[in-house]
Amino acid sequence: MAYPKDRHSLIRRRDALRADVSDAELRAAVRAGNLLRLTPGVYVEPGDQFAGHRGADRLYRLRSIAVATSEGAGGFPLSHMSAAAMHDLALLHPDRTRVHLTSGLGSGGAVSADRHLHPSPLGPDDTTVIDGVTVTSLVRTAVDVATMSNFAQGLTIFDAALRAGAAREDLRACLADRRYGVRAARRALLYAHPGSESVGESWSRAQMIEAGDIPGAYLQREFRCPGGKYRCDFCWGDKLIGEFDGKTKYGRLRREGESVADAVLREKRREDELRALGFMVIRWTWGMLERGEMLALARPWITRFGLRQDTSRAVLL
């Protein structure tokens, strides 16, 4: 069945009824798995684009849009985790249980099964429009998330915000007005750096920082080798390179017409050339971060090479 869709590819009940699609047909499509219900009266067709972590992010973004633009939403801007999804800021262990909005008032918040309305004033520069939907600004969104989160999540959102163009002084100024959750957020902002290019790299740094005994690393250091110019996630001195291997790493590394196997072999050649320069290359995965194994991998090599803080080039950890 062909359903009427809006600019966001959402199927709204009112439009479906006008196209002679009945409520019974919509309910049957949901039961059959041919439609996903995002919020009462708003649906989307399922597909491969919603698979995996990034797919879950896309689906949550659409659910946030569906809630914000549905009747009864009050015209409130999306905020917190929902605004982060609109700004395409990847988060560490995101909670997608509810869609978040901010009222712009100092009181009158509410929490229901599928949405959280935050009672908080909004300044003239605290909102923007993305894809026709009003959301909190990049700076406001990052500070909102950080003050509701732990240090690792705060570091992740601030790293992402800096990569997206937020100014550190603006983040600091926004944070100065907060009363709750500021300690971890201020510490996270102190260490935030746009050179962390993924959630996994930010979480790696958070674990290193909280461990307290890992020296600062130079982020995204470049090396010229026979095979080309290579960038490395972490580099300590002239002895040790650390690489975070995310699940999508080799998919991202693939060149046009190249298979994943080709990308893996090319990455192996890259590592061999870095070793030829005298570096030890260590790698860790998301699972190792979850199990706390990354620090145990790095510590022996840091000790063996006698690595210390290099404040001239390193990002302080």
N, C-alpha and C positions, 0 to 999 in steps of 0.2 A: 504494500500500500504506500502511496506517495503522500507524505504529510506536509502541510505548509510549515515553512521554517522562517525564523527571523534572521537578522544579520549575524547572530551568534550561533546559528544552526540549532536553535532551541525551538521546540514544538510546544506552542501554548494552547491550552484548552480552548480559549475563546476563538482562536484562529482555526483550530481543528473543527469546532462546531460549525463555523461559517462555511467550511469546506465539506460539510455533510459527513464528518467523522463523528460518530456518537461517543458518549461517555462509555458505553458498554464496549465499544471497539477499542477505545484507549485502554480500558482496564484489561481487556483480553490480550492486547499487545504487550502490556507490562507482564502479565502472567506468563506469556509465551517467551519472554526474553527479547522481544522485538523492539521494546522501548524501555528506557531507564527513567524512572521517576526521580527528578531532582528535588522538587518541592511541590506542594499541592498545585496542580494545574500546569506544571511545566515539565517537559520530557526531552530526552535526547535519544537518538538512535545509537546503539552500542557499536563498537568497532575496535580494531586493533590499536587505534590511537589512544585507547584508555588502558593499555596493557603496561605492566611494570610500574616502577616508581614514578617515572615521568608521566606515564598515562594517568596515574592516580592524581598527580598534580593538575593535569589538564581537566580531569573530571571535576575535581574540587573547584577549580577556577570557574567552570561552567555552572556548578551548583551555586557558587557565590553570586555570579551574575544573575542567575535565575531568582534567587532570594531578593537581591537588591532591586530588581526591576519588576517584582511581582506586586500585586495589590496587597496593601497592608504593610508594606515595608517601611512606610513613613518617609521615604525619600532620604533616609540616612545613608551616609557614605560607608562603603566597605572599609574595614580597618583590620589591624592586627594580622592574623594568619591569612585572612581572606584578601586583604590588600597586598600582602606579600605575594600571594598567588597571582594577583593582577600585575604586579611589578616584575613577575618572573624571578623572584628571589627564592632560590631553593633553600629549604630549612632542614635542620637535623631532627629526625624523628617527629615530623609535623603531626599535630593533632587535627584531624579533619572531621571531628565529630560534629562541630557546629560552624555555621557561618557567622562571622563577626562584623558588627556594625558599631558606629559610635554616634551618639545622639547629639553631641555638641552642647549638652547641658551638664550642669554639675550634679544632677540627681536624676532618678527615674530609670535606672538600668533594669534589665530583665534578662532572664535566662530560660529558654525553652528547650525542647528536645533537639531542635535543629538550628537554633540561632542564639547568639549572645549579643545583646545590646549593651554597650558600655556607656556609662554616664560620665562623659568627660568633655570639657570645653574644647572648641576648635577655633584656632586663629585663622586669619584671612589667608595665610600661606600654608595651612595644614591640609588642604585638599587639592586634588587635581582630577582630571578626567582621562580615563583610559578606555578605549573602545566604546565611548559613549556612556560609560558608567563612572559615577563620582566615587573616588576612593581617597584615602588619606595619602598625603605626599610621601615620597620616597624616604625622606628624613623622619617624618612622624611615624611612618610604618615601622622602620627599623627600631626606633626607640620604644614604640609600643610593644613590639615582640620581645626586645631585649629585657625590658623591665618586668615581663611576665615569665621569664625563662631563667634557666641556670647559666653558668658561665659559658659552657660549650655552645649552647644555642645562641647566646648573645654574641659570642665571637663569630659564629657562622653568619648571622644576619648582618653584623657590622662589616665583615669582610665583603659580603655580597653587595651591601649598599655602597661601599667605597668603590668596588668594581663598576657599579652602575652609575657612578658619577657624583655621589653625595660628597659634600665637603665635611671633613672631620670637625671643623669648627662649628658647622651648623648642627651636626649630631650632638656635639658637646653642649651647645646652647639649648637645644631642645631637652636634653637630659637634665640640665640644671634646674628645670622647673618641676621635676618629678619628686615625689615624696616616698614612693614605695618601689622596691626592687632595684634601687639605684646602685647599691654596692657592687653587685656582680656585673651590672651593666657598665658602670664606670671602668671597672677593671677590664672588661671585654673590649671596650672602646680604646683603652690605652694600648692594647696589644693588637688591635685590628689592623689588617694590611690587605690591600687589593691584590697582592701577589699570590694569595691563596685562591686558586682558581676553581675549586670545587668544594662541596660539602665535606668530602672525605679529607681533603687537605686541611680544611679549617678544623675538623674534629681531631686530626692528627696533631695539629699545633696546640689545640686545647689540652690534649692529654700530655703533651710535652711540657707545657707551661705549668699545669697543675702538678706534674711530677716534681718539678723544682730542681732537678739535677741534670737536665738536658741543655747543653749550650745552644745559643741562638744559631739559626741556620740562615743561609742566604737563599732567598726564594727565587725560583725561575732563573737561575744562573745559566748563561749561555756558553756553549763551547763550540769551537770550529774544529771539525774532524774531517777526514777524507770523504765520509759519506754525507756531509752537510753540516748545518748549524743546528745544534741540539740544545733544548732547554730542559732543565732538571727541576723537579718539584722542590727538593731540599738539598742543600750542599753545605757541608761542614768543612771549613778550611780547604786544603787541597788534597784531602784524603778520602772523604766519605760522601757518597751521594745516596739520598733516599728518595724512593718513588712510591707514590700511592697508586695502586692498581685497582681502579673501580671497575664495576661490572661492565660499564659501557666504554671503557678505555680504548679497546682495540677497534670498536665500532667507530669511535670518533677519529681514530688515527687513520682509518682507511682512506686511501686516495681513490679517485674516480677509476672504476674498472678493476679495483683491487679487492681480493677476497680477504676475509678475516685472517686466514692462514698466512697470506702474503704480508699483512700488517704485523703479525706476530714475528715472522722471520725478519722483517725489517727492523723491528724493535730489538730483536736479538743482536743484529749487526750493530745497531746503535750502542747497545750495552757493551759489546765487545770493544768498540772503539773508545768508549769512555774508560773501560778498564785498561786499555793500552796507554792511556794518559796517566795511569797510576792510581786511579780511583777504585775503591771498593764500592760496589753498587748493591744496596739492599732494597727489598721490595716488601710491601705489606698490602693486605687487602681489607675490605670492609669487615669481613668476618674476624680478622685479627684485631681490629679496633674494638669490635663488640666484645671480644674475649679478653681484652687487655694485653694482647701479646706483642703489640708493636714496640712498646718500651723495652721489653725483654730482648727483642731483636736488636734494637739500636744500641742499648747500653754497652754491651761488650766491645763493640767496634769503637765507640766514642772513648771508652777507657783504653783500649789497645792503642789507639792513635794519639792518646793524650790531648784530645781536642778541648779547647777552652773557648770562652766567649770572644768572638771577633766583632767588636763594636764598629769597626770601620765598614763592614759589609753586611753583617748579619742582621736579621730581624730578631729583636730581643725576645727571648722565650722565658 
